[in-house]
C-alpha cells in the first residue's frame, strides 16, 4: 500500500488523523529507503520516486491545513451542532451595497423571491417591485437612541430561530453618523450568506433590505429574518414596523412553499 492509499482515508475521517497517517506514510518511505540502502545502492529512479511520494504527502497535509483554517472563518456565534461536512458556498458579496446617491438602499435584482427592500429598483415597474417592496420602519425618538435600539436587537439576534441562520451572523459595519448597519447571516449546512442592511434617516424612517446572494427561492428565510427583527423592535417604545405576511406578499409565499 503506497502513501497515497494511506492518506486517502484520513480525509474521510477528519483532519486530526491526517497528520498522523501522513507521518506514518513518510516513516514508511524512510524505512524502505534505509532498508534498500543496507542491501544495495539506490538507483536514481528509486530516489526520485521516494521524493515524489514525500512531496505528495506534504501537499496533502497543506491541503488539509487549509481546510482547517477555513473552518476558523465561521461566525463564532454559529450553532454548536455536528453536521455532515459540506463545502461552504457563501456566494460573491455584492459590490453595490450601502447607501445610494439619493440616500436609499439597493432594490432587489431580477425580482427574485429571495429578497425584500424598502427601495424599488429604478427600472422596475410597480407590478414588479410590488413583489418585494416593504414599508419603511418608523421611530419616534432621537436618531442616536433609535440606532442604539437597532444595534441591541441585532447583537442579541437568536441564531437558529425558526430554523434559519444557524451558521451565525456578524455585524460588518455599524456607522452611527450615517445611521447605517450591515450584517451578514449564514445558513447552517452549506454556509449560504445573506446580506442585511438598515439605514436610519433624520426623518424618523428606516430603510431595510435583506437578500440571498445565491439561488432563486429562499424558503421564506428572508421573511422570517425581517419578521423576527420587526417583532423585537415593536416591543420597544417608539417603534413601528410591519410584518411580511401572505396577504402583503402573496407571490413570495406561494413560490416559497415549505
matplotlib code that plots the C-alpha trace (Angstrom):
import matplotlib.pyplot as plt

x = [0.0, 1.5, 1.5, -1.5, -3.6, -2.7, -3.6, -7.0, -8.9, -7.6, -9.6, -12.7, -12.2, -11.1, -8.2, -6.9, -6.0, -4.4, -1.2, -0.7, -1.3, 0.8, 3.6, 3.3, 3.5, 6.7, 8.2, 7.4, 9.1, 12.2, 12.3, 12.0, 14.9, 17.1, 16.4, 17.2, 20.4, 21.7, 21.4, 22.2, 22.7, 19.6, 19.1, 18.3, 14.8, 14.0, 15.3, 13.2, 10.2, 10.7, 11.0, 7.7, 5.9, 7.1, 6.1, 2.6, 2.2, 3.3, 1.0, -1.9, -1.0, -1.0, -4.4, -6.0, -4.4, -6.1, -9.4, -8.9, -8.2, -11.4, -13.4, -12.0, -13.5, -17.0, -19.0, -18.3, -21.9, -23.0, -25.0, -22.7, -24.1, -22.4, -23.5, -22.3, -19.4, -20.5, -18.3, -19.2, -20.9, -21.3, -21.6, -20.0, -20.6, -22.5, -20.3, -23.2, -24.4, -24.7, -26.5, -27.0, -26.5, -30.1, -29.8, -31.8, -30.7, -30.5, -33.6, -33.9, -32.1, -34.2, -37.2, -36.3, -38.4, -35.5, -35.2, -37.1, -36.3, -37.9, -36.4, -37.6, -35.1, -35.3, -36.1, -38.8, -42.4, -45.0, -46.2, -42.6, -41.4, -44.7, -43.5, -40.5, -41.2, -41.8, -42.8, -40.1, -39.8, -40.6, -39.3, -40.4, -37.3, -33.9, -31.8, -29.0, -31.4, -33.1, -29.7, -28.8, -32.1, -31.4, -27.8, -29.0, -31.7, -29.2, -26.5, -28.9, -30.3, -31.3, -29.2, -31.3, -34.7, -37.4, -34.7, -32.8, -29.4, -27.9, -24.5, -24.5, -24.1, -21.7, -22.3, -19.9, -20.5, -22.3, -22.0, -24.0, -23.3, -24.8, -27.3, -26.2, -25.8, -24.7, -25.0, -24.1, -26.2, -25.1, -27.1, -26.1, -25.3, -23.9, -22.8, -25.0, -24.6, -27.5, -26.9, -29.0, -28.9, -30.7, -30.4, -31.9, -32.9, -33.2, -36.9, -37.7, -37.9, -35.7, -34.8, -34.4, -33.0, -32.4, -31.4, -29.9, -26.8, -27.4, -30.3, -33.8, -36.0, -35.2, -37.7, -39.0, -35.7, -35.6, -39.2, -38.6, -35.5, -37.3, -40.3, -38.0, -36.4, -39.8, -41.1, -38.2, -38.2, -42.0, -41.6, -39.5, -41.4, -41.3, -41.1, -43.5, -42.8, -45.0, -44.6, -44.2, -47.3, -49.1, -51.5, -48.8, -46.7, -48.8, -46.5, -43.5, -45.2, -46.8, -43.4, -41.6, -43.8, -42.3]
y = [0.0, 3.3, 6.7, 7.9, 5.0, 5.7, 9.3, 8.9, 7.6, 10.4, 12.9, 11.0, 10.5, 14.0, 16.4, 15.1, 11.8, 13.3, 14.4, 11.0, 9.0, 11.3, 11.0, 7.2, 7.4, 9.4, 7.0, 4.0, 5.7, 6.5, 2.9, 1.5, 3.7, 2.7, -1.0, -0.8, 1.2, -1.5, -4.2, -2.4, 1.1, 3.0, 3.8, 7.3, 6.2, 4.9, 8.1, 10.2, 8.0, 8.5, 12.2, 12.4, 10.4, 12.6, 15.7, 14.3, 13.5, 17.0, 18.6, 16.6, 18.0, 21.5, 21.0, 19.7, 22.6, 25.0, 23.2, 23.5, 27.3, 27.8, 26.4, 29.0, 31.7, 30.6, 33.0, 32.5, 32.5, 29.7, 26.8, 24.3, 21.2, 18.4, 18.3, 16.5, 18.3, 20.4, 22.8, 26.4, 28.3, 31.9, 33.4, 36.7, 39.7, 42.4, 45.4, 47.9, 47.6, 50.7, 54.0, 55.2, 58.7, 59.6, 58.1, 55.0, 51.3, 48.9, 47.2, 43.6, 42.3, 40.4, 40.5, 37.1, 35.8, 35.8, 39.5, 42.4, 46.1, 49.4, 50.8, 49.9, 49.3, 52.4, 50.5, 48.2, 49.0, 48.9, 45.4, 44.2, 46.0, 45.3, 41.7, 42.7, 46.2, 46.6, 49.7, 51.6, 51.1, 54.2, 55.6, 58.5, 59.2, 60.7, 59.0, 58.1, 56.4, 54.6, 53.5, 52.1, 50.1, 48.6, 47.6, 46.0, 44.0, 42.8, 41.9, 39.8, 38.1, 34.5, 32.2, 29.3, 30.8, 29.3, 27.0, 29.8, 31.5, 28.5, 29.4, 32.6, 36.2, 39.1, 42.9, 44.0, 47.7, 50.0, 53.7, 55.9, 59.0, 57.7, 55.6, 52.6, 49.0, 46.0, 42.4, 39.0, 35.9, 32.4, 29.2, 26.2, 23.4, 24.9, 28.3, 30.4, 34.1, 36.6, 40.4, 42.5, 46.3, 49.0, 52.8, 55.2, 58.6, 62.0, 61.9, 59.0, 56.4, 53.3, 51.7, 47.9, 45.4, 41.7, 39.4, 36.0, 36.0, 32.7, 30.8, 31.9, 30.9, 31.3, 29.0, 32.1, 32.8, 36.5, 37.0, 35.2, 37.3, 40.6, 39.5, 38.5, 41.9, 43.6, 41.7, 42.7, 46.4, 46.6, 45.6, 48.8, 52.0, 54.5, 51.9, 50.9, 48.2, 45.9, 42.2, 40.4, 38.1, 36.0, 38.9, 41.5, 39.4, 36.5, 35.7, 35.3, 32.9, 30.9, 30.4, 29.7, 26.8, 25.0]
z = [0.0, -1.0, 0.8, -1.3, -0.2, 3.5, 3.1, 1.4, 4.4, 6.6, 4.6, 5.2, 9.0, 9.9, 10.0, 13.3, 11.7, 8.5, 10.1, 11.9, 8.8, 6.6, 9.2, 9.0, 5.2, 5.4, 8.0, 5.8, 2.9, 5.1, 6.4, 2.9, 1.8, 4.7, 4.1, 0.5, 1.2, 3.5, 0.9, -2.3, -3.8, -4.6, -8.2, -9.4, -10.2, -6.7, -5.1, -7.4, -6.6, -2.9, -3.3, -5.3, -2.7, 0.2, -1.7, -2.4, 1.3, 2.4, -0.2, 1.3, 4.8, 3.4, 1.8, 5.0, 6.9, 4.5, 5.2, 8.9, 8.6, 6.6, 9.5, 11.7, 9.5, 10.5, 12.6, 16.3, 17.3, 15.0, 16.5, 18.2, 16.4, 14.4, 10.8, 7.7, 6.1, 3.1, 1.1, 2.0, -0.7, 0.6, -2.9, -4.0, -1.9, -3.9, -4.7, -4.7, -1.1, 1.1, 0.7, -2.9, -4.0, -3.2, 0.3, -0.5, -0.3, -3.2, -4.5, -5.5, -8.6, -11.2, -8.9, -7.4, -4.5, -2.1, -1.4, 0.3, 0.2, 1.1, -2.1, -5.6, -8.3, -10.6, -13.8, -12.1, -12.8, -10.0, -10.7, -10.4, -7.3, -5.5, -5.1, -2.9, -1.7, 2.1, 4.1, 6.0, 9.7, 11.8, 15.1, 17.3, 19.2, 18.6, 15.8, 18.2, 20.6, 17.7, 16.3, 19.7, 19.8, 16.4, 17.3, 20.6, 18.7, 16.0, 18.6, 20.5, 17.4, 18.2, 15.9, 14.6, 15.3, 13.0, 11.6, 9.9, 10.2, 12.2, 10.8, 12.9, 11.9, 12.0, 12.1, 9.4, 9.7, 12.1, 11.4, 13.9, 11.9, 8.7, 10.6, 8.5, 9.6, 7.5, 8.8, 7.2, 8.1, 7.3, 6.8, 9.0, 6.5, 3.3, 4.5, 2.3, 3.1, 3.1, 3.3, 5.6, 5.7, 7.7, 7.3, 9.8, 8.4, 10.1, 9.3, 11.7, 8.9, 8.5, 5.2, 5.2, 2.8, 3.1, 0.2, -0.5, -2.7, -4.4, -5.8, -6.8, -3.8, -0.2, 1.6, 3.4, 5.2, 4.5, 5.5, 8.8, 9.5, 8.9, 10.9, 13.8, 13.9, 13.4, 16.5, 18.6, 17.6, 18.0, 21.7, 22.3, 22.9, 20.0, 17.2, 14.4, 11.9, 9.8, 9.2, 5.9, 5.5, 2.8, 2.5, 1.9, -0.4, -1.8, -4.7, -2.4, -0.1, -2.9, -4.6, -1.3, -0.1, 2.9]

ax = plt.figure().add_subplot(projection="3d")
ax.plot(x, y, z, "-o")
ax.set_aspect("equal")
plt.show()
